[in-house]
Amino acid sequence: MAAGVSACWNAGVDERDGGGSPVGRRIVLGMLGLGAFGVAAGARLQQGVNEALEPISGFVPGGGGFRYYSVVSSVRAKTAQSYRLEVSGRVSRPRAFTMADLAALPQTSLTLDFQCVTGWRVPDVPWSGVALPDLLDACGAAPDAKALTFTSFDGVYTESLTMEQARRRDVLVATSMYGKPVTHDHGGPVRLYVAPMYAYKSLKWLGGIEVVDEVEPGYWELRGYDVDAWVGRSNGRDDAPTA
């Protein structure tokens, strides 16, 4: 496993209360070895990895909630007024969705656990937004297209799903979390939530979706993580399923 602790670092705060400072690229790269060790050895050794991170705990808030990670040093915030989600590629109706456009589509709510590949888990997180199949239908996704590529407006992070995976009703273009708009620090105003997969698939700061003909491995998959990141059935882990 070439990647490490940073697999949940698809950017942004995942701290249930409050914000945090971003983990810069040098810190991320410097910690890859620790993370790889933790994932490969399993959850039993993850506590040792967490203890090793204590000297930079100001960068990585822990506790019972989400944790803050990033693959970039900073991300320029977008407001509800300035935000656009570009849907392109093999669609008959390419669009740039505003927040109002997304709100006008059918809304879906889910309450499910959020599992990081490094071992931590947040139970019963309420999410709301547009089910990805509904967004694809609104744009006229080609029926024979094979995959989707997602880009973050952090300028670095990417992810992917097969079309079959993207058509699941528990994959959301999330605009709400805990009953409130998704904050910038949580990856808002819009982020991806892929309920049955590890957190690195749930791309934060969602800026673009392209419908394509083949899966393009994402940021952490290019660094050694599994492309099909099913919780409990990938990356050498046996966590309980989240969906």
C-alpha positions in Angstrom: 0.0 0.0 0.0 1.8 3.1 -1.2 -0.5 5.7 0.2 -1.1 6.4 3.9 -2.9 8.2 6.6 -3.6 10.9 4.0 -6.2 8.9 2.1 -8.9 10.6 4.2 -7.3 13.9 3.3 -9.3 14.6 0.2 -9.3 18.0 1.7 -11.0 20.1 4.3 -12.2 19.9 7.9 -14.1 16.8 9.0 -14.3 18.0 12.5 -17.8 17.9 13.9 -17.5 21.2 15.8 -15.4 24.1 14.6 -12.6 24.4 12.1 -8.9 23.7 11.9 -5.8 24.5 10.1 -5.0 22.7 6.8 -2.4 20.0 6.8 0.2 21.2 4.2 1.6 19.1 1.4 5.0 18.7 3.2 3.3 17.4 6.3 1.1 15.1 4.2 4.1 13.6 2.4 6.1 13.3 5.5 3.4 11.2 7.1 2.7 8.8 4.3 4.9 6.1 5.8 3.1 6.2 9.1 -0.3 5.9 7.3 0.7 3.1 5.1 1.9 1.2 8.1 -1.4 1.8 9.9 -3.6 0.7 7.0 -1.5 -2.4 6.2 -1.4 -3.6 9.8 -5.0 -2.9 10.4 -7.1 -1.1 13.0 -5.2 -2.6 15.9 -2.1 -0.6 15.1 -3.9 2.6 14.1 -3.8 3.8 17.7 0.0 3.8 17.5 -0.2 5.8 14.4 -2.5 8.3 16.1 -0.1 8.6 19.0 2.7 9.3 16.6 0.6 12.2 15.2 0.2 13.8 18.6 3.1 16.3 18.1 1.1 17.9 15.2 -2.3 17.6 16.9 -2.9 21.2 16.2 -3.1 20.3 12.5 -5.1 17.1 13.0 -7.9 17.6 15.5 -9.2 14.2 16.6 -11.7 13.2 19.2 -15.0 11.5 18.5 -15.9 13.4 15.4 -14.5 14.0 12.0 -10.8 14.8 11.4 -9.2 17.6 9.4 -6.9 16.7 6.6 -5.9 18.4 3.3 -3.7 17.7 0.3 -3.2 21.4 -0.3 -2.2 24.3 1.9 -5.4 26.3 1.4 -8.6 26.5 -0.7 -10.4 29.6 -1.7 -13.9 29.5 -0.4 -16.9 29.7 -2.7 -20.2 31.3 -1.6 -23.7 30.0 -2.3 -23.9 32.9 -4.9 -20.6 32.2 -6.6 -20.6 28.4 -6.6 -21.1 26.4 -9.8 -21.0 22.7 -10.4 -19.9 21.9 -14.0 -21.3 18.7 -15.5 -19.7 17.8 -18.8 -18.5 15.0 -21.0 -20.9 12.4 -22.4 -24.1 14.3 -21.5 -26.7 15.7 -23.9 -27.3 18.7 -21.6 -24.1 20.0 -20.1 -24.8 22.4 -17.3 -23.2 24.7 -14.7 -25.5 24.2 -11.7 -26.0 26.9 -9.2 -27.0 26.2 -5.6 -30.5 27.2 -6.5 -30.4 24.8 -9.5 -29.4 21.9 -7.2 -32.1 22.8 -4.7 -34.7 22.6 -7.4 -33.9 19.0 -8.2 -35.4 16.1 -6.2 -33.8 16.0 -2.7 -32.6 12.8 -0.9 -31.7 12.4 2.7 -29.5 9.7 4.3 -28.3 9.0 7.8 -25.3 6.6 7.6 -21.8 6.1 9.1 -18.8 7.8 7.6 -15.7 5.6 7.6 -12.1 6.6 6.9 -9.7 4.0 5.6 -7.3 4.9 8.4 -9.7 3.4 10.9 -11.8 6.3 12.4 -15.5 6.3 12.0 -18.4 8.8 12.6 -21.7 7.1 13.2 -25.1 8.3 12.0 -24.2 11.3 10.0 -27.3 13.0 8.4 -26.7 14.1 4.8 -29.0 15.7 2.3 -28.7 16.7 -1.3 -29.2 15.5 -4.8 -28.8 11.7 -5.4 -26.2 11.4 -8.1 -28.5 9.4 -10.4 -31.0 12.3 -10.4 -28.3 14.7 -11.4 -27.1 12.5 -14.2 -30.6 12.2 -15.5 -31.1 15.9 -15.4 -28.0 16.2 -17.7 -28.9 13.4 -20.0 -25.9 11.1 -19.2 -25.2 8.8 -22.2 -26.6 5.3 -21.4 -23.4 3.6 -22.6 -21.0 5.8 -20.7 -18.9 3.8 -18.3 -17.6 6.1 -15.6 -17.5 9.5 -13.9 -14.5 11.7 -13.0 -14.9 14.2 -10.2 -12.7 17.2 -9.6 -12.3 19.4 -6.5 -12.0 23.1 -6.8 -9.0 22.8 -4.5 -7.2 22.3 -7.9 -5.6 19.0 -7.0 -7.9 16.3 -5.8 -9.8 14.0 -8.2 -11.9 10.9 -7.8 -13.8 8.4 -9.9 -16.7 6.0 -9.9 -18.0 3.5 -12.4 -21.4 4.4 -13.9 -22.9 1.4 -12.0 -21.5 2.8 -8.7 -22.6 6.3 -9.5 -26.2 5.1 -10.2 -26.6 4.0 -6.5 -29.2 5.9 -4.6 -26.8 6.3 -1.6 -24.3 8.4 -3.6 -25.1 12.1 -3.0 -24.1 15.5 -4.3 -24.4 16.7 -0.7 -25.5 20.2 0.1 -26.5 19.7 3.7 -24.8 18.0 6.7 -26.3 17.7 10.2 -29.3 19.7 9.0 -27.2 22.7 7.9 -25.4 23.8 4.7 -22.1 22.0 4.2 -19.5 24.5 5.4 -16.3 25.3 3.5 -14.3 23.5 6.1 -16.4 20.3 5.6 -15.9 20.6 1.8 -18.8 22.8 0.9 -20.8 24.4 -0.3 -21.2 21.1 -2.2 -19.3 17.8 -1.7 -19.6 14.2 -2.8 -20.8 11.6 -0.3 -20.3 7.9 -1.4 -22.0 6.1 1.4 -20.7 2.5 0.9 -17.1 3.5 0.3 -14.2 4.7 2.3 -14.0 8.5 2.8 -11.4 9.2 0.2 -14.1 8.6 -2.4 -16.3 11.3 -0.9 -14.5 14.2 -2.6 -14.8 17.6 -0.9 -15.2 21.0 -2.7 -16.9 19.4 -5.6 -16.4 21.5 -8.7 -16.8 19.3 -11.7 -18.3 16.0 -12.8 -17.3 14.6 -16.2 -19.1 11.6 -17.7 -16.4 9.5 -19.5 -15.8 6.1 -21.1 -13.4 4.6 -18.6 -12.5 4.9 -14.9 -9.6 7.3 -14.3 -7.9 6.5 -10.9 -8.2 9.4 -8.4 -5.6 11.2 -6.3 -5.0 8.5 -3.7 -5.6 5.6 -6.1 -2.6 6.8 -8.1 -0.7 6.6 -4.8 -1.7 3.0 -4.0 -5.3 2.8 -2.7 -8.0 0.6 -4.2 -10.1 2.2 -6.9 -13.2 0.2 -5.7 -13.1 1.4 -2.1 -16.0 -0.7 -0.5 -15.9 -0.4 3.2 -14.8 -3.7 4.7 -14.0 -5.2 1.3 -11.0 -3.2 0.1 -7.6 -1.8 1.2 -6.9 -4.8 3.4 -9.5 -3.7 6.0 -12.5 -5.6 7.5 -14.6 -2.7 8.9 -18.4 -3.2 9.2 -20.2 -1.9 6.1 -21.6 1.6 6.1 -24.4 0.9 3.6 
